[in-house]
Amino acid sequence: MISLNLPPFTIKTTRREGRTVIFDFLRRRYVALTPEEWVRQHFTHFLVEYKGYPSALLANEVSITVGGADRRCDSILYHRQGGRPRLIIEYKAPSVGITQNVFNQIASYNSILRADYLIVSNGLVHYCCKMNYAEAQVEYLRDIPHYEELG
C-alpha cells in the first residue's frame, strides 16, 4: 500500500479467503484491506495515539439514513455525555482527490448528525472544519485538533 501523510502504526494483516484483511481495532475484527480502509486505519490510529482521542468514543462505518437512503459514515467521534456525534470523518482512497463532491457528501451526513467538527482525508491531504451553527459559518482549521482542544 501507498505511504500516507500520517504516522506509521503497528499493522496487523493476514490473508483470508484469498484476500488481504487488516485488523480494525475499533470494530475489533479483520476487514478487507482496500485503499480507503488503509486510510481509515492510519487516521483512527493517528487520532488515538497522537491526538488523544478516546477509542471508546470512536466508531467506524456507522449506518445512518440520509433522505431515505441508507448510508455509512466512515468514522464518528461521540460526545462523552449524551452520545451525540461530535466529529465525523469521511475517508477517500489516496488516489481520490478531495473535491467539492466529497465535502457535499460529508455535509449531507452532517445535515442529519449535526456534528461540531468535520474532517475529510485521503491519507495525503486532510481538511478539518469547525461548524458554527448559530452564525451558519464553517471555520477551516490549520491542523487536526487534539481531543482536549475540541471544547
C-alpha positions as CSV (number, residue, x, y, z in Angstrom):
1,M,0.0,0.0,0.0
2,I,1.0,3.6,-0.5
3,S,2.8,5.7,2.1
4,L,0.5,8.2,3.7
5,N,0.9,11.7,5.2
6,L,0.1,10.1,8.6
7,P,2.4,8.5,11.3
8,P,3.0,4.7,10.9
9,F,1.5,2.2,13.3
10,T,1.8,-1.5,14.0
11,I,-0.2,-3.0,11.2
12,K,-1.9,-6.4,11.7
13,T,-2.8,-8.0,8.4
14,T,-3.5,-11.6,7.3
15,R,-5.0,-13.4,4.3
16,R,-8.5,-14.8,4.4
17,E,-10.3,-16.4,1.5
18,G,-7.6,-15.3,-0.9
19,R,-7.6,-11.6,0.1
20,T,-5.7,-9.4,2.5
21,V,-7.5,-8.2,5.6
22,I,-6.5,-5.7,8.2
23,F,-7.4,-5.6,11.9
24,D,-9.7,-2.7,12.8
25,F,-9.0,-2.0,16.5
26,L,-12.3,-0.1,16.8
27,R,-14.5,-2.8,15.3
28,R,-12.3,-5.5,16.9
29,R,-12.3,-7.6,13.8
30,Y,-10.5,-8.0,10.5
31,V,-11.9,-6.1,7.5
32,A,-11.0,-6.1,3.8
33,L,-7.9,-4.1,3.1
34,T,-8.9,-1.6,0.5
35,P,-7.1,1.7,-0.2
36,E,-9.9,3.6,1.7
37,E,-9.5,1.2,4.7
38,W,-5.8,1.8,4.7
39,V,-6.5,5.5,5.2
40,R,-9.2,4.8,7.8
41,Q,-6.9,2.6,9.9
42,H,-4.0,5.1,9.7
43,F,-6.2,8.0,10.6
44,T,-8.0,6.4,13.5
45,H,-4.7,5.3,15.0
46,F,-3.4,8.9,14.5
47,L,-6.4,10.3,16.4
48,V,-6.0,7.9,19.3
49,E,-2.2,7.7,19.6
50,Y,-1.2,11.2,18.6
51,K,-4.2,13.4,19.3
52,G,-5.6,11.8,22.4
53,Y,-9.0,10.8,21.1
54,P,-10.6,8.1,23.4
55,S,-11.0,5.0,21.3
56,A,-14.1,4.1,23.3
57,L,-15.8,7.2,21.8
58,L,-14.8,6.5,18.2
59,A,-16.8,4.2,15.8
60,N,-16.1,3.1,12.2
61,E,-18.7,2.5,9.4
62,V,-21.7,3.9,11.3
63,S,-25.1,3.3,9.5
64,I,-27.2,6.4,9.0
65,T,-30.2,7.3,6.9
66,V,-30.0,10.4,4.6
67,G,-33.0,11.4,2.6
68,G,-34.5,7.9,2.9
69,A,-31.3,6.2,1.7
70,D,-29.1,4.0,3.9
71,R,-25.5,5.4,4.1
72,R,-22.4,4.7,6.1
73,C,-20.5,7.4,7.9
74,D,-16.8,6.4,7.8
75,S,-16.0,7.4,11.4
76,I,-17.7,9.2,14.2
77,L,-16.4,10.6,17.5
78,Y,-19.2,10.8,20.0
79,H,-19.6,13.2,23.0
80,R,-18.7,11.7,26.3
81,Q,-22.1,12.8,27.7
82,G,-25.2,12.1,25.8
83,G,-23.6,10.2,22.9
84,R,-24.2,12.9,20.3
85,P,-21.9,13.0,17.3
86,R,-19.1,15.4,18.0
87,L,-16.9,14.9,14.9
88,I,-17.5,13.0,11.7
89,I,-14.9,11.8,9.2
90,E,-15.1,10.9,5.5
91,Y,-12.2,9.0,4.0
92,K,-11.2,8.5,0.4
93,A,-8.5,6.3,-1.2
94,P,-5.2,8.1,-1.7
95,S,-5.9,8.1,-5.5
96,V,-9.1,10.0,-5.0
97,G,-8.9,13.8,-4.9
98,I,-10.7,15.8,-2.2
99,T,-13.2,17.6,-4.3
100,Q,-16.4,19.6,-3.7
101,N,-18.3,16.3,-4.1
102,V,-16.5,14.9,-1.0
103,F,-17.5,18.0,1.0
104,N,-21.1,17.6,-0.3
105,Q,-21.1,14.0,0.9
106,I,-20.0,14.8,4.4
107,A,-22.3,17.8,4.5
108,S,-25.3,15.6,3.7
109,Y,-24.3,13.3,6.5
110,N,-23.9,16.3,8.8
111,S,-27.4,17.5,7.9
112,I,-28.6,14.5,9.9
113,L,-25.8,14.3,12.6
114,R,-25.1,18.0,13.2
115,A,-21.5,17.3,14.5
116,D,-19.3,20.1,15.8
117,Y,-16.4,19.2,13.5
118,L,-16.0,17.6,10.1
119,I,-12.8,16.0,8.6
120,V,-12.1,14.7,5.1
121,S,-9.0,12.9,4.3
122,N,-7.5,10.8,1.5
123,G,-4.4,10.0,3.7
124,L,-2.3,12.5,1.8
125,V,-4.4,15.7,2.3
126,H,-6.6,16.4,5.4
127,Y,-9.2,19.1,5.9
128,C,-10.8,19.8,9.2
129,C,-13.5,22.4,9.9
130,K,-15.4,23.6,12.9
131,M,-19.1,24.2,12.5
132,N,-20.8,27.3,13.8
133,Y,-24.5,26.7,13.6
134,A,-25.5,29.9,15.4
135,E,-23.9,32.0,12.7
136,A,-24.2,29.5,9.8
137,Q,-20.5,29.5,9.3
138,V,-17.7,27.0,8.8
139,E,-14.2,27.6,10.1
140,Y,-11.4,25.7,8.4
141,L,-8.7,24.8,10.9
142,R,-5.0,24.6,10.1
143,D,-4.5,21.3,12.0
144,I,-6.5,18.4,13.3
145,P,-7.2,19.5,16.9
146,H,-6.1,17.5,19.9
147,Y,-9.0,15.9,21.7
148,E,-8.7,18.4,24.6
149,E,-8.9,21.3,22.1
150,L,-12.4,20.3,20.9
151,G,-14.0,22.2,23.7
